Amino acid sequence: MEIKATTAEVGAIGFMEIFAEHGHHNLWRRLVQHPRPDEFAASLAELFFGNPAPPARPGALTEPFFTLGELRVAISKLKHNKGNDDAGLVPELWNCAPDCLLSDLLLLYNDVLYSGDLPPPW
């Protein structure tokens, strides 16, 4: 038996009523198949705890490297009298840092920018 209904009929009556009207009240249950609980749990575990693919890196760096001037501006915007970091460095210390230290810090930032790899302590 073929079931025919217009869109208006489906909207007004609904699928379950159309199936029941034609003697197919169990048809809807046969159309929907739920996974077994262990299959569902396995798919959720893969989704949330699986090994995701690493993010794709662009072939060429599109951002310019940081400059020493940009680093100095960023350091000057650090708030004073605030807490220190894990190494005990406070913002006031960075404002007084010599150029050789800032150059090394700049190399570290640019290396992270270029490679995308963060040092382990970060």
Backbone as ProteinMPNN parsed JSONL, in Angstrom:
{"seq_chain_A": "MEIKATTAEVGAIGFMEIFAEHGHHNLWRRLVQHPRPDEFAASLAELFFGNPAPPARPGALTEPFFTLGELRVAISKLKHNKGNDDAGLVPELWNCAPDCLLSDLLLLYNDVLYSGDLPPPW", "coords_chain_A": {"N_chain_A": [[0.839, -1.166, 0.0], [0.658, 2.168, -0.88], [1.614, 5.231, 0.514], [0.369, 8.391, 0.291], [0.698, 11.839, 0.655], [0.148, 15.299, 0.932], [2.308, 18.161, 1.395], [1.066, 19.99, 3.061], [-0.77, 18.363, 4.359], [0.934, 16.678, 5.778], [2.136, 18.529, 7.458], [-0.089, 19.436, 8.898], [-1.249, 17.131, 9.973], [0.788, 15.309, 10.648], [3.466, 12.908, 10.623], [3.183, 10.515, 12.127], [0.427, 10.259, 12.484], [-0.412, 9.949, 9.842], [0.789, 7.507, 9.166], [-0.482, 5.846, 11.034], [-3.097, 6.161, 10.204], [-3.128, 4.759, 7.839], [-2.715, 2.208, 8.687], [-0.121, 1.634, 9.444], [1.174, 1.897, 11.959], [3.361, 0.879, 13.342], [5.41, 1.259, 11.63], [7.027, 3.521, 11.81], [8.687, 3.008, 14.0], [10.244, 0.994, 12.967], [11.714, 2.328, 11.066], [13.488, 3.987, 12.401], [16.56, 3.352, 13.685], [18.392, 2.669, 16.445], [21.741, 2.822, 17.684], [23.475, 0.1, 19.291], [24.032, 0.184, 22.843], [26.801, -0.184, 23.583], [28.105, 0.287, 21.162], [27.41, 2.933, 20.708], [28.621, 4.163, 22.919], [31.293, 3.619, 22.313], [31.585, 5.116, 19.964], [31.229, 7.697, 20.978], [33.417, 7.84, 22.706], [35.525, 7.737, 20.886], [35.036, 10.085, 19.516], [35.364, 12.102, 21.504], [37.687, 11.417, 22.953], [39.483, 10.374, 21.219], [42.297, 10.202, 18.942], [42.839, 13.138, 17.687], [43.364, 14.624, 14.485], [46.359, 16.407, 13.839], [46.456, 20.004, 13.702], [46.359, 21.533, 10.501], [49.166, 22.967, 9.061], [50.05, 26.027, 7.482], [51.648, 26.267, 4.257], [53.445, 28.35, 3.926], [54.62, 30.984, 6.022], [52.393, 33.461, 6.917], [52.236, 35.636, 8.518], [54.068, 38.489, 9.607], [57.273, 38.481, 11.27], [57.633, 39.153, 14.795], [58.76, 42.313, 15.996], [61.474, 44.008, 17.709], [60.644, 46.452, 18.63], [57.834, 46.122, 18.759], [57.734, 44.236, 20.796], [58.738, 45.711, 22.932], [56.702, 47.653, 23.182], [54.561, 46.003, 23.921], [55.533, 45.071, 26.391], [55.632, 47.469, 27.782], [52.958, 47.883, 28.227], [52.265, 46.164, 30.224], [50.847, 45.701, 33.418], [51.826, 47.3, 36.418], [52.877, 46.321, 39.744], [51.573, 43.895, 39.954], [50.898, 40.351, 40.197], [53.568, 37.917, 40.06], [55.067, 35.747, 37.541], [55.447, 32.145, 37.027], [58.188, 31.829, 37.216], [58.917, 33.856, 38.847], [59.216, 36.357, 37.808], [58.476, 39.751, 37.583], [56.373, 42.323, 36.134], [57.705, 44.838, 36.258], [60.373, 44.185, 36.13], [60.701, 43.3, 33.5], [60.451, 45.711, 32.147], [62.86, 46.906, 32.709], [64.679, 45.285, 31.512], [67.69, 44.289, 29.792], [68.737, 44.843, 26.362], [69.837, 42.499, 25.234], [68.576, 40.409, 26.606], [65.905, 40.889, 25.897], [66.137, 40.485, 23.164], [66.661, 37.738, 23.053], [64.243, 36.801, 24.116], [62.551, 37.718, 22.123], [63.437, 36.146, 19.971], [62.554, 33.662, 20.898], [59.716, 34.042, 20.915], [59.281, 34.511, 18.157], [60.138, 32.093, 17.133], [58.183, 30.365, 18.174], [55.982, 31.46, 16.861], [56.668, 30.9, 14.174], [57.104, 28.075, 14.11], [54.947, 26.989, 15.475], [55.033, 25.41, 17.668], [54.82, 25.117, 21.116], [56.933, 25.777, 23.925], [57.564, 23.227, 26.419], [57.016, 24.073, 29.22], [55.001, 25.973, 28.903]], "CA_chain_A": [[0.0, 0.0, 0.0], [1.452, 3.379, -1.015], [1.11, 6.336, 1.328], [0.544, 9.674, -0.388], [0.201, 12.967, 1.443], [0.728, 16.571, 0.533], [3.091, 18.816, 2.442], [0.13, 20.592, 4.006], [-1.327, 17.293, 5.175], [1.973, 16.229, 6.699], [2.291, 19.563, 8.473], [-1.28, 19.534, 9.738], [-1.549, 15.873, 10.64], [2.015, 14.743, 11.172], [3.812, 11.604, 10.059], [2.662, 9.398, 12.916], [-0.999, 10.12, 12.213], [-0.563, 9.417, 8.484], [1.124, 6.083, 9.222], [-1.534, 5.159, 11.773], [-4.302, 6.205, 9.381], [-3.002, 3.738, 6.803], [-2.441, 0.92, 9.298], [1.323, 1.433, 9.573], [1.573, 2.565, 13.199], [4.664, 0.383, 13.785], [6.401, 1.524, 10.587], [7.974, 4.538, 12.273], [9.653, 2.364, 14.878], [11.159, 0.208, 12.153], [12.569, 3.22, 10.287], [14.5, 4.558, 13.279], [17.38, 2.327, 14.311], [19.349, 3.228, 17.383], [22.895, 1.931, 17.863], [23.554, -0.594, 20.568], [24.704, 1.068, 23.819], [28.257, -0.257, 23.552], [28.562, 0.948, 19.937], [27.243, 4.361, 20.923], [29.669, 4.575, 23.858], [32.57, 3.58, 21.589], [31.653, 6.245, 19.035], [31.447, 8.903, 21.786], [34.798, 7.823, 23.188], [36.39, 8.1, 19.749], [34.789, 11.49, 19.21], [35.885, 13.004, 22.519], [38.983, 11.037, 23.496], [40.3, 9.777, 20.175], [43.48, 10.953, 18.53], [42.466, 14.043, 16.608], [44.422, 14.952, 13.54], [46.983, 17.689, 14.198], [46.004, 21.075, 12.82], [47.156, 21.698, 9.283], [49.976, 24.19, 9.055], [50.17, 26.585, 6.129], [52.932, 26.015, 3.608], [54.331, 29.5, 4.146], [54.197, 31.868, 7.101], [51.725, 34.64, 6.365], [52.391, 36.73, 9.472], [55.457, 38.95, 9.745], [57.869, 38.221, 12.575], [57.563, 40.241, 15.763], [59.949, 43.164, 16.043], [61.882, 44.42, 19.053], [59.78, 47.582, 18.992], [56.534, 45.586, 19.172], [57.927, 43.594, 22.09], [58.859, 46.781, 23.94], [55.371, 48.237, 23.379], [53.78, 45.033, 24.695], [56.05, 45.072, 27.764], [55.258, 48.731, 28.433], [51.532, 47.823, 28.571], [52.067, 45.286, 31.371], [50.474, 46.457, 34.613], [52.775, 47.228, 37.527], [52.392, 45.879, 41.054], [50.724, 42.714, 39.797], [51.572, 39.114, 40.57], [54.657, 37.45, 39.204], [54.812, 34.49, 36.837], [55.971, 30.962, 37.724], [59.626, 31.979, 37.442], [59.142, 34.944, 39.787], [59.469, 37.608, 37.09], [57.395, 40.724, 37.691], [56.382, 43.219, 34.964], [58.689, 45.91, 36.385], [61.664, 43.644, 35.723], [60.761, 43.291, 32.029], [60.65, 47.079, 31.682], [64.269, 47.247, 32.901], [65.508, 44.226, 30.931], [68.614, 44.75, 28.763], [68.383, 44.465, 24.992], [70.233, 41.122, 24.928], [67.523, 39.545, 27.124], [64.73, 41.087, 25.058], [66.408, 39.85, 21.869], [66.453, 36.299, 23.229], [62.808, 36.609, 24.265], [61.987, 37.931, 20.795], [63.736, 34.931, 19.192], [61.65, 32.614, 21.376], [58.373, 34.329, 20.401], [59.251, 34.316, 16.708], [60.245, 30.653, 16.887], [56.851, 29.817, 18.429], [55.135, 31.925, 15.762], [57.028, 30.223, 12.933], [56.969, 26.618, 14.173], [53.665, 26.586, 16.048], [55.279, 24.532, 18.813], [55.051, 25.819, 22.371], [57.861, 25.096, 24.842], [56.813, 22.401, 27.377], [56.459, 24.717, 30.42], [53.868, 26.835, 28.578]], "C_chain_A": [[0.889, 1.236, 0.0], [0.796, 4.496, -0.217], [1.417, 7.623, 0.589], [-0.051, 10.757, 0.485], [0.87, 14.216, 0.931], [1.508, 17.145, 1.702], [2.185, 19.427, 3.499], [-0.466, 19.53, 4.916], [-0.308, 16.816, 6.207], [2.149, 17.249, 7.814], [1.119, 19.604, 9.427], [-1.497, 18.273, 10.565], [-0.315, 15.314, 11.328], [2.224, 13.333, 10.642], [3.17, 10.447, 10.815], [1.181, 9.171, 12.636], [-1.233, 9.548, 10.821], [-0.266, 7.932, 8.479], [0.01, 5.304, 9.921], [-2.815, 5.088, 10.957], [-4.291, 5.105, 8.321], [-2.622, 2.371, 7.374], [-0.964, 0.617, 9.467], [1.842, 2.095, 10.845], [2.908, 2.063, 13.729], [5.77, 0.673, 12.771], [7.459, 2.52, 11.065], [9.046, 3.925, 13.165], [10.661, 1.552, 14.079], [12.116, 1.094, 11.355], [13.714, 3.788, 11.127], [15.255, 3.417, 13.948], [18.417, 3.011, 15.19], [20.531, 2.272, 17.502], [22.814, 1.228, 19.212], [24.32, 0.289, 21.553], [26.223, 1.004, 23.768], [28.83, 0.379, 22.287], [28.487, 2.467, 20.084], [28.332, 4.897, 21.848], [31.026, 4.602, 23.17], [32.688, 4.759, 20.631], [31.843, 7.559, 19.789], [32.885, 8.977, 22.3], [35.755, 8.22, 22.072], [36.255, 9.579, 19.43], [35.479, 12.42, 20.198], [37.295, 12.679, 23.005], [39.904, 10.426, 22.466], [41.51, 10.634, 19.863], [43.103, 11.873, 17.377], [43.659, 14.318, 15.701], [45.05, 16.284, 13.959], [46.503, 18.776, 13.235], [46.943, 21.232, 11.63], [47.905, 23.024, 9.345], [50.071, 24.715, 7.629], [51.561, 26.311, 5.568], [53.932, 27.132, 3.836], [53.746, 30.369, 5.257], [53.591, 33.13, 6.494], [51.849, 35.854, 7.276], [53.842, 37.187, 9.497], [55.967, 38.615, 11.14], [57.669, 39.426, 13.483], [58.86, 41.031, 15.704], [60.258, 43.521, 17.488], [61.023, 45.589, 19.533], [58.403, 47.114, 19.466], [56.63, 44.921, 20.543], [58.021, 44.644, 23.19], [57.51, 47.438, 24.218], [54.508, 47.302, 24.225], [54.227, 45.01, 26.152], [55.634, 46.348, 28.489], [53.785, 48.745, 28.847], [51.24, 46.876, 29.73], [51.781, 46.138, 32.603], [51.489, 46.216, 35.724], [52.077, 46.784, 38.805], [51.391, 44.728, 40.949], [51.548, 41.481, 40.126], [52.64, 38.717, 39.568], [54.25, 36.171, 38.495], [55.445, 33.336, 37.614], [57.46, 31.076, 38.039], [59.943, 33.11, 38.417], [59.421, 36.28, 39.119], [58.246, 38.508, 37.177], [57.474, 41.671, 36.495], [57.421, 44.333, 35.041], [60.071, 45.455, 35.928], [61.794, 43.643, 34.2], [60.979, 44.689, 31.473], [62.113, 47.498, 31.786], [65.212, 46.242, 32.246], [66.445, 44.783, 29.859], [68.209, 44.209, 27.388], [68.75, 43.02, 24.666], [69.18, 40.129, 25.427], [66.252, 39.666, 26.281], [64.912, 40.454, 23.683], [66.211, 38.341, 21.946], [64.964, 35.971, 23.374], [62.102, 36.753, 22.914], [62.241, 36.719, 19.89], [62.809, 33.786, 19.585], [60.239, 32.83, 20.827], [58.288, 34.078, 18.902], [59.384, 32.837, 16.34], [58.9, 29.967, 17.113], [55.899, 30.216, 17.308], [55.404, 31.13, 14.49], [56.739, 28.727, 12.989], [55.59, 26.171, 14.653], [53.808, 25.684, 17.246], [55.584, 25.367, 20.047], [56.073, 25.066, 23.201], [57.05, 24.348, 25.908], [56.279, 23.141, 28.608], [55.224, 25.574, 30.133], [52.625, 25.995, 28.537]], "O_chain_A": [[1.798, 1.329, 0.824], [-0.419, 4.683, -0.267], [2.575, 7.918, 0.291], [-1.163, 10.62, 0.996], [2.036, 14.188, 0.538], [1.392, 16.687, 2.839], [2.494, 19.388, 4.69], [-0.65, 19.765, 6.11], [-0.648, 16.579, 7.366], [2.294, 16.882, 8.98], [1.301, 19.787, 10.631], [-1.888, 18.35, 11.729], [-0.385, 14.891, 12.482], [1.272, 12.652, 10.259], [2.668, 9.505, 10.202], [0.728, 8.029, 12.559], [-2.149, 8.748, 10.629], [-0.994, 7.163, 7.85], [-0.392, 4.235, 9.461], [-3.536, 4.091, 11.003], [-5.345, 4.584, 7.954], [-2.247, 1.471, 6.622], [-0.589, -0.545, 9.619], [2.858, 2.788, 10.802], [3.543, 2.771, 14.511], [6.936, 0.368, 13.022], [8.642, 2.375, 10.757], [10.211, 4.31, 13.075], [11.818, 1.437, 14.482], [13.212, 0.658, 11.005], [14.798, 4.04, 10.601], [14.673, 2.618, 14.682], [19.212, 3.826, 14.723], [20.357, 1.055, 17.432], [22.167, 1.705, 20.144], [25.176, 1.068, 21.135], [26.88, 2.037, 23.897], [29.92, 0.949, 22.324], [29.38, 3.192, 19.644], [28.9, 5.959, 21.594], [31.826, 5.505, 23.412], [33.764, 5.342, 20.494], [32.54, 8.449, 19.303], [33.491, 10.048, 22.323], [36.703, 8.969, 22.309], [37.239, 10.247, 19.112], [36.103, 13.404, 19.802], [38.023, 13.578, 23.425], [41.008, 9.999, 22.806], [41.707, 11.685, 20.473], [43.051, 11.443, 16.225], [44.813, 14.246, 16.123], [44.339, 17.192, 14.389], [46.182, 18.49, 12.082], [48.159, 21.081, 11.75], [47.326, 24.067, 9.649], [50.163, 23.937, 6.679], [52.525, 26.145, 6.315], [55.135, 26.885, 3.927], [52.529, 30.472, 5.407], [54.211, 33.785, 5.656], [51.592, 36.98, 6.848], [54.752, 36.361, 9.417], [55.183, 38.482, 12.079], [57.552, 40.56, 13.02], [59.921, 40.487, 15.399], [59.421, 43.36, 18.376], [60.718, 45.691, 20.721], [57.865, 47.634, 20.443], [55.713, 45.032, 21.356], [57.441, 44.476, 24.263], [57.203, 47.749, 25.369], [53.808, 47.748, 25.134], [53.392, 44.937, 27.054], [55.319, 46.312, 29.679], [53.396, 49.524, 29.717], [50.098, 46.787, 30.179], [52.408, 47.179, 32.802], [51.948, 45.095, 35.943], [50.855, 46.862, 38.928], [50.475, 44.613, 41.763], [52.762, 41.569, 40.312], [52.622, 39.119, 38.404], [53.216, 35.579, 38.806], [55.924, 33.528, 38.731], [57.94, 30.491, 39.01], [61.103, 33.308, 38.778], [59.82, 37.234, 39.785], [57.126, 38.088, 36.884], [58.541, 41.81, 35.899], [57.967, 44.737, 34.015], [60.848, 46.251, 35.401], [62.861, 43.946, 33.665], [61.622, 44.845, 30.435], [62.561, 48.357, 31.027], [66.427, 46.343, 32.413], [66.044, 45.658, 29.092], [67.445, 43.25, 27.277], [68.043, 42.372, 23.894], [68.911, 39.126, 24.766], [65.601, 38.663, 25.986], [63.954, 39.945, 23.1], [65.665, 37.732, 21.026], [64.484, 34.981, 22.82], [61.175, 36.004, 22.603], [61.36, 36.315, 19.132], [62.336, 33.034, 18.732], [59.627, 31.887, 20.323], [57.315, 33.489, 18.43], [58.809, 32.385, 15.35], [58.513, 29.089, 16.341], [55.097, 29.399, 16.854], [54.466, 30.728, 13.802], [56.195, 28.163, 12.039], [55.119, 25.097, 14.279], [52.805, 25.23, 17.797], [56.48, 26.211, 20.037], [56.085, 23.835, 23.188], [55.958, 24.789, 26.265], [55.153, 22.856, 29.018], [54.468, 25.871, 31.058], [51.538, 26.514, 28.279]]}, "name": "protein", "num_of_chains": 1, "seq": "MEIKATTAEVGAIGFMEIFAEHGHHNLWRRLVQHPRPDEFAASLAELFFGNPAPPARPGALTEPFFTLGELRVAISKLKHNKGNDDAGLVPELWNCAPDCLLSDLLLLYNDVLYSGDLPPPW"}
